[in-house]
Amino acid sequence: MPKIDRSADGDYVTLQDQSGTLRFHAIWLRDNAQDDLTRAPGNGQKLIALRDIPPDTSIADARMVNGSVEVTFAPENKTVRFDPDWMRDNAYDQAGQTENAGWVPGDIETWDNGLVADIPVGDYDRLRADDAARLRWLDALCCFGFAKVDGMPVKQGALFDLVALFGFVRETNYGRLFEVRTQVNPTNLAYTGLGLQAHTDNPYRDPVPTVQVLYCLESSAAGGENMVVDGFAVAQRLRGENARYFDLLSRHCARFEYAGEAGVCLRSKRPVIELAPDGALRGVRFNNRSMAPPRDVPFADMADWYAALRRFGEIVDDPAMEVAFRLEPGEAFVVDNTRVLHARKGYSGAGSRWLQGCYADMDGLRSTRDSLAEATQ
């Protein structure tokens, strides 16, 4: 049975059970109360603003009642019950991570080429018909940053039906979808038979499309295997090798731009390694084809910044970091474009290779995953 204790000044309570001890401030509990006068029962949105809560809010009393934590707030004399499991799920009383920049949450698993034997894959018909199968596939995609799909119909635009299983297509200047096959005088190197270094797509956008889908219609040309690299694993390996290099790439912005077609001029500036304020890895942007001259690195750091960028690229290119696979007609893969770099090996002019691609966003994907998870509870 959990135990609840009120601090002497009423500033916080302490929840203690077999899993450990957690503290919660009075203002945090009052602001996040789940009662019908604080949050709308239908959608969970707040009905009050912080200005409606007295600034001198404190805890007048706290006790366990039928397995719930019952808290009475002063000066409102308002009593609210909290589920201890909910409190644990939303706990913030934990050791700070700012001294361990580059950490990842527990539901993310970084990887190298050892994952090649266990690539997450879902059967298209099963994903459509079975919510539990779709949830497992989405969980794997969020965990590893990419996942494959097989058994799709071989028809143009089928990737839209795949995206509809988790979110919405994000339209760009490339259209709702783009064709990936050899073209004469291409506007982008992706439309040639050249091999491409592993990269994240569209780093010149802000915000960047956070999901990319590539779907295969034809694959008879020699070569052209797809490759993926975990950018978070690359960043953590760089940190382990050279903490200064990691710091330079996370502290200073690179610049990216694209103006390869009429009426389009896209520019952004972001770090190659992006961290949240608490030090968590938030994303990587790496695309040498789209880099503009850096202007945000101090003179004293520029030479080392370039050395750090070079080393980051060398780790990206290390075969030990890549997972390679060949897409056959009716197969697709989906990547978290803020984390996983993708590439392809060069392919010959013999035969044909035709992929269609589109963009979507991780917020829709995570929303679908979380709603499916709640429905199964």
C-alpha positions as CSV (number, residue, x, y, z in Angstrom):
1,M,0.0,0.0,0.0
2,P,1.5,3.4,-1.0
3,K,2.2,5.9,1.8
4,I,1.7,9.7,1.5
5,D,3.3,12.3,3.7
6,R,2.8,16.1,3.7
7,S,5.8,18.3,4.2
8,A,5.8,20.5,7.3
9,D,5.2,23.7,5.3
10,G,2.7,22.1,3.0
11,D,4.8,22.9,0.0
12,Y,4.9,19.3,-1.3
13,V,3.9,15.7,-0.6
14,T,6.0,12.5,-0.6
15,L,4.6,9.3,-2.2
16,Q,6.4,6.2,-1.1
17,D,5.9,2.6,-2.1
18,Q,8.0,-0.5,-3.0
19,S,9.2,1.2,-6.2
20,G,10.7,4.2,-4.4
21,T,10.0,7.7,-3.1
22,L,8.7,10.6,-5.2
23,R,7.9,14.2,-4.2
24,F,5.2,16.4,-5.8
25,H,4.9,20.2,-5.3
26,A,1.5,21.6,-4.2
27,I,1.3,23.9,-7.3
28,W,2.1,21.0,-9.6
29,L,-0.6,18.9,-8.1
30,R,-3.2,21.7,-8.2
31,D,-2.4,22.6,-11.8
32,N,-2.6,19.0,-12.9
33,A,-5.7,18.0,-10.9
34,Q,-8.0,15.6,-12.8
35,D,-11.3,16.8,-11.3
36,D,-14.2,17.9,-13.6
37,L,-13.8,21.6,-12.6
38,T,-10.1,21.6,-13.6
39,R,-10.2,19.5,-16.8
40,A,-13.0,18.8,-19.2
41,P,-14.2,15.2,-18.8
42,G,-14.6,14.6,-22.6
43,N,-11.2,15.7,-23.9
44,G,-9.0,16.3,-20.8
45,Q,-8.2,19.9,-21.7
46,K,-7.8,22.4,-18.9
47,L,-10.7,24.5,-17.9
48,I,-8.6,27.0,-15.9
49,A,-5.5,29.1,-16.4
50,L,-2.6,29.3,-14.0
51,R,-3.9,32.8,-13.0
52,D,-6.9,31.1,-11.6
53,I,-4.8,29.2,-9.0
54,P,-3.8,31.2,-5.9
55,P,0.0,31.8,-6.0
56,D,0.2,30.8,-2.3
57,T,-1.3,27.4,-2.9
58,S,-0.2,24.8,-0.4
59,I,-1.3,21.4,0.8
60,A,-3.5,21.5,3.9
61,D,-3.9,17.8,4.2
62,A,-2.9,14.6,2.3
63,R,-4.0,11.0,3.0
64,M,-4.6,7.7,1.4
65,V,-8.3,6.9,0.8
66,N,-9.3,3.6,-0.8
67,G,-6.0,3.3,-2.7
68,S,-6.1,7.0,-3.9
69,V,-4.1,10.0,-2.8
70,E,-6.5,12.6,-1.4
71,V,-5.1,16.1,-1.3
72,T,-6.8,19.2,0.2
73,F,-5.4,22.5,-1.1
74,A,-5.3,25.8,0.7
75,P,-6.5,28.5,0.5
76,E,-9.2,27.1,-1.8
77,N,-10.1,24.3,0.6
78,K,-10.4,22.1,-2.5
79,T,-10.0,18.4,-2.2
80,V,-8.9,16.3,-5.2
81,R,-8.0,12.6,-5.5
82,F,-5.0,11.3,-7.5
83,D,-4.2,7.8,-8.8
84,P,-0.8,6.8,-7.4
85,D,-0.1,5.0,-10.7
86,W,-0.8,8.3,-12.6
87,M,1.5,10.2,-10.2
88,R,4.3,7.7,-10.8
89,D,3.8,7.8,-14.6
90,N,4.1,11.6,-14.5
91,A,6.8,11.9,-11.8
92,Y,9.5,14.6,-12.2
93,D,11.4,14.0,-8.9
94,Q,14.4,12.3,-10.5
95,A,18.1,12.8,-10.9
96,G,18.8,15.5,-13.6
97,Q,20.3,14.3,-16.9
98,T,22.0,17.6,-17.9
99,E,25.4,16.2,-16.9
100,N,24.8,13.3,-19.2
101,A,24.1,15.1,-22.5
102,G,23.2,12.7,-25.2
103,W,21.0,10.3,-23.2
104,V,17.8,8.8,-24.7
105,P,14.5,7.8,-23.0
106,G,14.0,4.2,-22.0
107,D,11.6,3.5,-24.8
108,I,14.3,4.2,-27.4
109,E,16.9,1.6,-28.3
110,T,20.0,2.6,-30.3
111,W,21.5,0.1,-32.7
112,D,24.2,-0.7,-35.2
113,N,24.5,-3.4,-37.9
114,G,23.7,-6.1,-35.3
115,L,20.0,-5.2,-36.0
116,V,20.2,-6.5,-39.5
117,A,19.1,-10.0,-38.3
118,D,16.0,-8.5,-36.6
119,I,14.7,-5.6,-38.7
120,P,11.3,-4.6,-37.5
121,V,8.7,-5.5,-40.3
122,G,5.0,-5.6,-40.6
123,D,2.7,-7.3,-43.0
124,Y,0.5,-4.7,-44.7
125,D,-2.8,-6.6,-44.6
126,R,-2.2,-7.5,-41.0
127,L,-1.5,-3.9,-40.1
128,R,-4.8,-2.8,-41.7
129,A,-6.9,-5.5,-40.1
130,D,-5.3,-6.0,-36.6
131,D,-4.9,-3.1,-34.3
132,A,-2.6,-5.1,-32.0
133,A,-0.3,-5.9,-34.9
134,R,-0.3,-2.2,-35.9
135,L,0.5,-1.1,-32.3
136,R,3.4,-3.5,-32.2
137,W,4.7,-2.2,-35.5
138,L,4.4,1.4,-34.4
139,D,6.1,0.6,-31.1
140,A,9.0,-0.9,-32.9
141,L,9.2,2.1,-35.3
142,C,9.3,4.5,-32.3
143,C,11.9,2.3,-30.5
144,F,14.3,1.9,-33.4
145,G,13.4,4.9,-35.6
146,F,12.5,2.8,-38.7
147,A,10.5,-0.2,-39.8
148,K,9.7,-2.0,-43.0
149,V,6.4,-3.1,-44.5
150,D,5.8,-5.9,-46.9
151,G,2.9,-7.3,-48.8
152,M,1.7,-4.0,-50.2
153,P,-0.2,-3.8,-53.5
154,V,2.1,-2.9,-56.4
155,K,0.4,0.2,-57.7
156,Q,1.2,3.9,-57.9
157,G,0.2,5.9,-54.8
158,A,-0.1,2.9,-52.5
159,L,2.2,4.6,-50.0
160,F,-0.7,7.0,-49.2
161,D,-2.7,4.1,-47.9
162,L,0.2,3.1,-45.7
163,V,0.5,6.6,-44.3
164,A,-3.2,6.6,-43.6
165,L,-2.6,3.8,-41.1
166,F,-0.7,6.2,-38.8
167,G,-1.0,9.8,-39.9
168,F,-1.2,12.3,-42.7
169,V,0.9,13.1,-45.7
170,R,2.9,16.3,-45.5
171,E,3.0,18.1,-48.9
172,T,6.1,20.0,-49.9
173,N,7.5,21.7,-53.0
174,Y,8.2,18.1,-54.2
175,G,4.4,17.4,-54.1
176,R,2.4,14.9,-52.1
177,L,4.7,12.3,-53.4
178,F,8.0,12.2,-55.3
179,E,9.5,9.7,-57.7
180,V,12.9,8.2,-57.0
181,R,14.3,7.0,-60.3
182,T,16.9,8.0,-62.9
183,Q,16.1,11.3,-64.7
184,V,17.8,13.4,-67.2
185,N,19.1,16.7,-65.8
186,P,17.6,16.0,-62.4
187,T,16.8,18.7,-59.9
188,N,18.1,16.5,-57.0
189,L,20.9,14.0,-56.8
190,A,18.4,11.5,-55.4
191,Y,17.0,11.1,-58.9
192,T,20.3,9.6,-60.3
193,G,21.8,6.2,-60.1
194,L,24.6,7.5,-57.9
195,G,25.2,6.1,-54.4
196,L,24.2,8.5,-51.7
197,Q,25.8,9.0,-48.3
198,A,23.5,8.3,-45.4
199,H,21.6,11.5,-44.6
200,T,18.5,13.0,-43.1
201,D,16.1,14.5,-45.6
202,N,15.2,18.1,-46.1
203,P,17.4,19.6,-43.4
204,Y,16.8,23.0,-45.0
205,R,13.2,23.0,-43.8
206,D,12.1,24.3,-40.4
207,P,10.3,22.3,-39.2
208,V,11.8,19.4,-41.0
209,P,9.4,16.6,-42.1
210,T,9.8,14.1,-39.3
211,V,8.7,10.9,-41.2
212,Q,9.8,9.7,-44.6
213,V,8.2,6.8,-46.5
214,L,9.9,5.1,-49.4
215,Y,7.9,2.5,-51.3
216,C,9.1,0.2,-54.1
217,L,7.3,-0.3,-57.4
218,E,10.2,-1.7,-59.5
219,S,13.5,-3.2,-58.6
220,S,15.3,-5.1,-61.4
221,A,18.5,-2.9,-61.6
222,A,21.7,-4.3,-60.1
223,G,22.5,-2.6,-56.8
224,G,20.5,0.1,-55.2
225,E,20.2,-1.5,-51.7
226,N,18.8,0.8,-49.1
227,M,20.7,1.5,-45.9
228,V,19.8,3.0,-42.6
229,V,22.0,4.4,-39.8
230,D,20.9,5.3,-36.3
231,G,21.9,8.9,-35.9
232,F,21.5,8.7,-32.1
233,A,24.0,5.8,-32.0
234,V,26.4,7.9,-34.1
235,A,26.1,10.8,-31.8
236,Q,26.6,8.7,-28.7
237,R,29.7,7.0,-30.3
238,L,31.1,10.4,-31.1
239,R,30.5,11.6,-27.5
240,G,32.3,8.5,-26.2
241,E,35.3,9.1,-28.5
242,N,35.6,12.9,-28.1
243,A,33.4,14.9,-25.8
244,R,34.5,18.2,-27.3
245,Y,33.5,17.1,-30.8
246,F,30.1,16.2,-29.4
247,D,29.8,19.5,-27.6
248,L,30.8,21.5,-30.7
249,L,28.2,19.8,-33.0
250,S,25.4,20.2,-30.4
251,R,26.2,23.8,-29.3
252,H,26.8,25.5,-32.7
253,C,24.4,25.6,-35.6
254,A,25.1,24.3,-39.1
255,R,23.3,26.0,-42.0
256,F,21.4,24.2,-44.8
257,E,19.8,25.5,-48.0
258,Y,18.1,24.3,-51.1
259,A,17.2,26.4,-54.2
260,G,17.3,23.7,-56.9
261,E,14.1,24.7,-58.7
262,A,12.3,27.9,-59.7
263,G,10.4,29.6,-56.9
264,V,12.0,27.6,-54.1
265,C,14.6,29.0,-51.6
266,L,14.7,27.0,-48.4
267,R,17.1,27.8,-45.5
268,S,17.5,26.7,-41.9
269,K,20.1,26.7,-39.2
270,R,20.2,23.9,-36.6
271,P,22.9,21.9,-34.8
272,V,24.0,18.7,-36.4
273,I,23.2,17.1,-33.0
274,E,20.2,18.7,-31.3
275,L,19.6,18.3,-27.6
276,A,16.6,19.1,-25.4
277,P,17.3,21.4,-22.4
278,D,17.6,18.4,-20.1
279,G,20.4,16.9,-22.4
280,A,18.2,14.3,-24.1
281,L,19.0,13.6,-27.8
282,R,16.2,15.3,-29.7
283,G,17.4,14.9,-33.3
284,V,20.2,14.9,-35.9
285,R,20.5,16.8,-39.2
286,F,23.2,15.5,-41.5
287,N,23.1,16.1,-45.2
288,N,26.4,17.2,-46.8
289,R,24.7,17.9,-50.2
290,S,22.5,20.6,-48.6
291,M,25.0,22.3,-46.3
292,A,25.6,26.0,-46.7
293,P,28.7,27.9,-45.4
294,P,28.5,27.8,-41.6
295,R,28.4,31.3,-40.0
296,D,27.4,30.5,-36.4
297,V,30.6,28.9,-35.2
298,P,33.2,31.2,-33.5
299,F,36.5,31.6,-35.3
300,A,38.3,29.9,-32.4
301,D,36.1,26.8,-32.8
302,M,35.7,26.6,-36.5
303,A,38.7,24.3,-37.3
304,D,37.6,21.9,-34.5
305,W,34.0,22.1,-35.6
306,Y,35.0,20.9,-39.0
307,A,37.1,18.1,-37.5
308,A,34.0,17.1,-35.4
309,L,31.8,17.1,-38.5
310,R,34.3,15.0,-40.4
311,R,34.5,12.5,-37.6
312,F,30.7,12.4,-37.4
313,G,30.6,11.6,-41.1
314,E,33.2,8.9,-40.8
315,I,31.2,7.2,-38.1
316,V,28.1,7.4,-40.3
317,D,30.1,5.8,-43.1
318,D,31.4,3.0,-40.9
319,P,29.8,-0.3,-42.2
320,A,29.5,-1.4,-38.6
321,M,26.8,1.3,-38.1
322,E,24.7,0.5,-41.2
323,V,21.8,-1.9,-41.7
324,A,21.3,-2.7,-45.4
325,F,18.4,-4.3,-47.1
326,R,16.9,-4.5,-50.6
327,L,13.4,-3.3,-51.3
328,E,11.4,-5.4,-53.6
329,P,8.1,-4.4,-55.3
330,G,5.3,-4.0,-52.8
331,E,7.7,-3.3,-49.9
332,A,8.3,0.0,-48.1
333,F,10.2,1.4,-45.2
334,V,9.4,4.3,-42.8
335,V,12.0,6.3,-41.0
336,D,12.0,8.9,-38.2
337,N,13.7,11.6,-40.2
338,T,14.9,13.4,-37.1
339,R,16.9,10.4,-36.0
340,V,17.6,7.8,-38.7
341,L,19.8,8.5,-41.6
342,H,19.0,6.7,-44.9
343,A,21.1,6.0,-48.0
344,R,21.3,3.8,-51.0
345,K,24.1,2.1,-52.8
346,G,24.7,3.0,-56.5
347,Y,22.8,1.1,-59.1
348,S,23.5,0.4,-62.8
349,G,21.5,1.5,-65.8
350,A,20.5,-2.1,-66.6
351,G,16.9,-2.9,-65.5
352,S,14.9,-0.4,-63.6
353,R,14.5,0.9,-60.1
354,W,11.4,3.0,-59.2
355,L,10.5,4.1,-55.7
356,Q,7.9,6.6,-54.6
357,G,8.3,8.6,-51.5
358,C,6.4,11.0,-49.3
359,Y,6.6,12.7,-46.0
360,A,4.5,12.7,-42.8
361,D,5.1,13.6,-39.2
362,M,5.9,11.8,-36.0
363,D,3.2,13.6,-34.0
364,G,0.5,11.8,-36.0
365,L,2.3,8.5,-35.8
366,R,2.8,8.8,-32.0
367,S,-0.8,9.9,-31.6
368,T,-2.0,6.8,-33.4
369,R,0.3,4.6,-31.4
370,D,-0.8,6.1,-28.0
371,S,-4.5,5.9,-28.9
372,L,-4.2,2.3,-29.9
373,A,-2.3,1.6,-26.6
374,E,-5.0,3.2,-24.5
375,A,-7.8,1.3,-26.4
376,T,-6.1,-2.0,-25.5
377,Q,-5.8,-1.2,-21.8
